[in-house]
Amino acid sequence: MSRSAILDYVGRKAGMDYFSLRMHHELCNLGIENTLYTNFSENSDAAIRQVFSWEAGPRSRWSATLGYVAGILRTFQGIRRQKSQHFIFHYFKGGLREALVLELARWHGQHIHLLVHDVESLDTASLSNGLGGGMAKILRRWILHHTCDHAYTFSQVAADELLQHEPALRERLTVLHHGHFLDLPRPTPSREQAMQELQIEEGTVTLLFFGQIKASKGLEILLQAMESVQDPRLRLIIAGQSRDFDLEGALAQWTSPETRSRIRLMNRYIRDEERDSLFKACDAVVLPYHRIYNSGVLMMALSYGRLVIASDLPANREILEHPGLGLLFATGQASDLSEQIRRILHTEPPKTTDNHPSSYLIKHHSWLSLCQKIADKM
């Protein structure tokens, strides 16, 4: 029997727990003895091990570093005890920390599987210790050329771009389709109850921007569109923590006081119960991203049966060009996004998808299919 270990140090801090849990369960269903090392645990599954501490509030850099190192040491202690053979690593950037962890995995005799989530950061990463972007690129190349046994992306466009940087990966690269979240919606609250809970009035049209707020997410484009569409029925909820984006500054720059009165800010960590209500109560989820290679929020919105309005980036088009799943607008063009918003304001019945896209998601975005492709490389 193959034994594997998933290392997910992000976990519940940024919603990666949804991804890692489903991958863990499907690997187990395929007969692989898998252990998930992360920042949460579940009483029902001893193979989900909390090795990293997690707090919703900010931590000092020193405290965060110590917590990360302690978690890595606990992970490899578990790997030795479980006699794991395959190391599955969520790979977001090509820095010194990642290189050291992967070399440690190699030292433990692991076959390394890299889940490459963000191709852009692998090309533009810089190290904060003064070595600079050049050293980051050297480390990235070392990782991709010599450390990993197999790499995976979650869209064809991500694979194509990664191969431009690292053509030697061609025989060791597989495209996966991000799994769906059809099991996330809870029986309660209903949509009507969720609207009451969030104090959303009947007759309004509520847009949702959900997830970590970063400069690459294009929130300023959505704010400009909100300013352009002066319809008293229109509402916007922004739910998620700011990372490298000045939210208050953007609001002051791009919106008038009247528009800001129609925008609700939830600039913080969003609990699972709140997420459930937000997706049920909203009419459409907006993804105005400047650059993206895959999106868990897109999968989540479709899993809740919400209409998606997204920038026409290739990774979004791969999914949303299927009929009935969403609307696309020209990337970076607030005027085009405004037109799509006006379109749903004047659509009857308004806003949500007529047919829940579950059949499409089950066929094209199953976790079993994703994990089978990983298992085939073990």
C-alpha positions in Angstrom: 0.0 0.0 0.0 1.3 3.5 -0.9 1.6 6.0 2.0 1.5 9.7 1.4 1.6 12.9 3.4 0.0 16.3 2.5 1.7 19.3 4.0 -0.7 22.3 4.1 0.6 25.1 6.3 -2.0 27.5 5.0 -5.0 25.4 6.0 -7.8 27.4 7.6 -5.8 30.6 7.5 -6.9 31.2 3.9 -9.4 28.5 3.0 -7.0 25.8 1.8 -8.6 23.4 4.3 -11.5 23.0 1.9 -9.1 21.7 -0.8 -6.8 19.6 1.4 -9.6 17.8 3.3 -11.2 16.7 0.1 -8.0 15.6 -1.4 -7.1 13.7 1.7 -10.4 11.8 1.8 -10.3 10.8 -1.8 -6.7 9.6 -1.6 -7.8 7.4 1.3 -10.8 6.2 -0.7 -8.3 5.1 -3.4 -6.6 2.9 -0.9 -3.7 5.2 -0.2 -2.7 5.6 3.5 -2.6 9.4 3.6 -1.9 11.8 6.5 -2.7 15.5 6.3 -0.4 17.8 8.3 -2.0 21.3 8.7 -3.2 23.9 11.2 -6.5 22.2 12.3 -7.6 18.7 13.4 -10.9 16.7 13.2 -11.9 14.4 16.0 -13.4 11.9 13.5 -10.1 11.4 11.6 -6.8 10.8 13.4 -4.9 11.1 10.1 -5.6 14.9 10.1 -2.9 16.2 12.3 -2.6 19.7 13.6 1.1 20.5 13.6 0.9 24.3 13.0 -0.8 26.7 15.4 -3.3 29.1 13.9 -4.8 32.4 15.2 -7.2 34.6 13.4 -5.4 37.8 14.6 -1.9 39.0 13.5 1.2 37.4 14.8 4.7 38.8 15.1 7.1 37.6 12.4 9.3 35.9 15.0 6.4 34.0 16.5 5.2 33.0 13.0 8.6 31.7 12.1 9.0 29.7 15.2 5.5 28.2 14.8 6.3 27.3 11.2 9.6 25.6 12.1 8.0 23.7 14.9 5.2 22.5 12.6 7.7 21.3 10.0 9.6 19.3 12.6 6.4 17.7 13.8 5.5 16.9 10.2 8.7 15.0 9.5 8.5 13.3 12.8 5.1 12.0 11.7 6.4 11.1 8.2 9.1 8.9 9.8 6.6 7.3 12.1 4.0 6.6 9.4 6.7 5.5 6.9 5.3 7.8 4.2 6.7 7.5 0.7 5.1 10.4 -1.1 5.2 14.0 -0.1 2.4 16.3 -1.5 3.2 20.0 -1.1 1.1 23.1 -1.7 3.6 25.2 -3.7 2.9 29.0 -3.8 6.3 30.5 -4.2 9.9 29.5 -4.9 11.7 30.8 -1.8 14.4 29.6 0.6 11.8 28.2 3.1 10.2 26.1 0.4 13.6 24.8 -0.9 14.7 23.8 2.6 11.4 21.9 3.4 11.6 20.0 0.1 15.2 19.1 0.6 14.3 17.8 4.0 11.6 15.7 2.3 14.2 14.3 -0.1 16.5 13.5 2.8 13.5 11.5 4.3 13.3 9.5 1.0 10.1 11.1 -0.2 8.8 11.2 -3.8 7.8 14.8 -4.1 4.6 16.0 -5.7 4.2 19.8 -6.1 0.7 21.3 -6.3 1.6 24.5 -8.1 -1.0 27.1 -7.3 0.5 30.4 -8.5 2.8 30.4 -11.5 3.2 34.2 -11.4 4.8 34.2 -7.9 7.3 31.5 -9.0 8.5 34.0 -11.6 8.4 37.2 -9.6 9.2 35.9 -6.1 11.8 37.8 -4.1 13.3 36.9 -0.8 12.9 39.2 2.2 16.4 38.4 3.5 18.2 40.5 0.9 19.2 37.9 -1.5 16.8 39.3 -4.1 14.7 38.0 -6.9 17.7 36.5 -8.7 18.4 34.1 -5.9 14.6 33.3 -5.7 14.7 32.3 -9.4 17.7 30.1 -8.8 15.9 28.4 -5.9 12.8 27.9 -7.9 14.7 26.4 -10.8 16.5 24.0 -8.3 13.2 23.0 -6.9 11.5 22.4 -10.2 14.5 20.7 -11.9 16.0 18.7 -9.1 13.7 18.4 -6.2 10.2 17.5 -7.4 9.3 14.1 -9.0 6.0 15.4 -10.4 4.3 18.8 -10.6 0.6 19.6 -11.1 -1.2 22.8 -12.2 -4.9 23.5 -12.1 -5.5 25.0 -15.5 -3.9 24.5 -19.0 -2.9 28.1 -19.1 -0.9 27.7 -15.9 0.8 24.6 -17.3 1.7 26.4 -20.6 3.2 29.4 -18.7 5.1 27.2 -16.3 6.6 25.3 -19.2 7.8 28.6 -20.7 9.8 29.1 -17.6 10.8 25.5 -17.0 10.5 23.4 -20.2 12.3 20.5 -18.5 9.2 19.9 -16.5 7.2 18.7 -19.6 7.4 15.0 -18.8 6.7 15.6 -15.1 3.7 17.9 -15.4 0.1 17.0 -15.1 -3.0 19.4 -15.4 -5.6 18.8 -12.8 -9.1 20.3 -12.7 -9.8 21.9 -9.3 -12.4 20.0 -7.4 -15.9 21.2 -6.7 -17.5 22.0 -3.3 -21.0 20.7 -3.8 -20.9 19.2 -0.3 -20.4 22.7 1.3 -23.9 24.2 1.3 -25.6 23.3 4.6 -29.3 22.4 5.0 -29.8 25.6 6.9 -30.1 28.5 6.7 -32.2 28.7 3.5 -31.6 31.6 1.1 -34.4 33.6 2.7 -33.0 33.0 6.2 -29.5 33.9 5.1 -30.8 37.2 3.6 -32.6 38.0 6.9 -29.5 37.1 8.9 -27.4 39.5 6.7 -30.1 42.1 6.7 -30.4 42.1 2.9 -33.6 43.6 1.7 -36.0 41.9 -0.7 -35.8 43.6 -4.1 -32.1 44.4 -3.9 -29.3 42.8 -6.0 -26.3 41.8 -3.9 -22.9 41.2 -5.3 -20.2 39.3 -3.3 -16.5 39.7 -3.5 -15.1 36.9 -1.4 -11.6 35.8 -0.3 -8.2 37.3 0.5 -8.0 40.8 -0.8 -4.8 41.2 -2.8 -3.7 43.7 -5.4 -4.0 41.0 -8.1 -7.7 40.4 -7.3 -8.7 43.7 -9.0 -11.1 44.9 -6.3 -10.6 48.5 -7.5 -12.2 47.5 -10.9 -15.3 46.4 -9.0 -15.4 49.6 -6.9 -15.2 51.7 -10.1 -18.1 49.7 -11.6 -20.1 50.1 -8.5 -19.6 53.9 -8.8 -20.7 53.8 -12.4 -23.9 51.8 -11.8 -25.9 54.2 -9.7 -28.9 51.9 -9.1 -30.4 52.1 -5.6 -31.1 48.3 -5.7 -27.4 47.4 -6.1 -25.5 46.2 -3.0 -21.9 44.9 -2.6 -20.4 42.8 0.2 -16.6 42.6 0.5 -15.8 39.6 2.7 -12.2 38.6 3.5 -8.9 39.9 4.9 -6.8 42.5 3.2 -3.3 41.3 2.4 -1.4 43.8 0.2 -4.3 46.0 -0.7 -5.3 49.3 0.9 -9.0 48.8 1.1 -9.9 52.0 2.8 -7.7 54.0 0.4 -9.4 52.3 -2.6 -12.8 53.1 -1.3 -11.9 56.7 -0.7 -10.3 57.0 -4.2 -12.9 55.2 -6.3 -16.3 55.6 -4.6 -18.5 58.4 -3.5 -20.2 58.5 0.0 -23.5 57.5 -1.7 -21.9 54.4 -3.3 -20.0 53.5 -0.1 -23.4 53.5 1.7 -24.3 50.5 -0.5 -21.1 48.6 0.3 -20.7 46.4 3.4 -17.1 45.6 4.5 -16.3 42.3 6.3 -12.5 42.9 6.3 -11.5 39.9 8.4 -11.4 36.2 8.6 -14.7 34.7 7.6 -16.0 31.7 9.6 -17.6 28.7 7.8 -21.1 29.6 9.0 -20.7 33.2 7.6 -19.4 31.9 4.3 -22.4 29.6 3.9 -24.8 32.5 4.5 -22.9 34.9 2.2 -23.0 32.6 -0.8 -26.6 31.6 -0.2 -27.8 35.2 0.2 -25.9 36.9 -2.7 -27.2 37.1 -6.2 -23.8 37.0 -8.0 -20.1 36.5 -7.1 -17.7 38.9 -8.8 -14.1 37.9 -9.7 -12.5 41.0 -11.2 -9.0 39.5 -11.0 -6.1 40.9 -13.0 -4.3 37.6 -13.0 -5.3 34.1 -11.9 -4.4 30.5 -12.7 -7.1 28.8 -10.7 -9.8 29.9 -8.3 -11.3 28.1 -5.3 -13.8 31.0 -5.0 -15.0 30.3 -8.5 -15.5 26.6 -7.7 -17.3 27.6 -4.5 -19.6 30.1 -6.2 -20.6 27.5 -8.9 -21.1 24.9 -6.1 -23.6 27.2 -4.4 -25.4 27.7 -7.8 -24.5 31.4 -7.9 -24.0 33.3 -11.0 -20.3 34.3 -11.6 -19.1 37.5 -13.2 -15.4 37.2 -13.9 -12.6 38.8 -15.9 -12.0 37.0 -19.2 -8.6 35.6 -18.2 -7.8 32.3 -19.8 -8.2 30.3 -16.6 -11.7 31.8 -16.1 -12.6 31.2 -19.7 -11.7 27.5 -19.5 -14.7 27.1 -17.1 -17.1 30.0 -17.7 -17.4 29.6 -21.5 -19.5 26.5 -20.8 -23.1 27.7 -21.3 -25.0 29.0 -18.3 -22.2 29.2 -15.8 -21.4 32.8 -15.8 -20.6 36.1 -17.5 -17.2 37.4 -18.6 -16.0 40.9 -19.0 -12.8 42.4 -20.4 -10.0 42.2 -17.8 -9.3 45.5 -16.2 -12.2 47.2 -17.9 -14.6 48.7 -15.2 -16.9 49.9 -18.0 -17.4 46.4 -19.3 -18.0 45.0 -15.8 -20.6 47.8 -15.3 -22.4 46.6 -18.4 -22.5 43.0 -17.0 -23.8 44.3 -13.7 -26.6 46.3 -15.5 -27.4 43.2 -17.4 -28.2 41.2 -14.3 -30.0 44.1 -12.7 -32.5 44.0 -15.6 -32.8 40.2 -15.9 -36.0 38.5 -14.8 -35.9 36.3 -12.9 -32.9 38.0 -11.5 -29.3 37.0 -11.1 -28.8 33.4 -10.0 -28.2 30.6 -12.5 -31.4 29.0 -13.9 -29.9 25.5 -13.7 -27.6 24.6 -10.8 -24.3 23.6 -12.5 -23.9 20.5 -10.4 -23.9 18.1 -13.4 -21.0 20.0 -15.0 -19.0 20.1 -11.8 -19.5 16.4 -11.1 -18.4 15.5 -14.6 -15.4 17.9 -15.0 -14.3 18.8 -11.4 -14.6 15.7 -9.3 -12.0 15.2 -6.4 -11.9 11.5 -7.3 -10.6 12.3 -10.8 -8.1 14.8 -9.4 -6.7 12.3 -6.9 -6.7 9.4 -9.3 -4.2 11.4 -11.5 -2.0 12.0 -8.5 -2.3 8.3 -7.4 -1.3 7.2 -10.9 2.1 8.9 -10.3 2.7 7.1 -7.0 
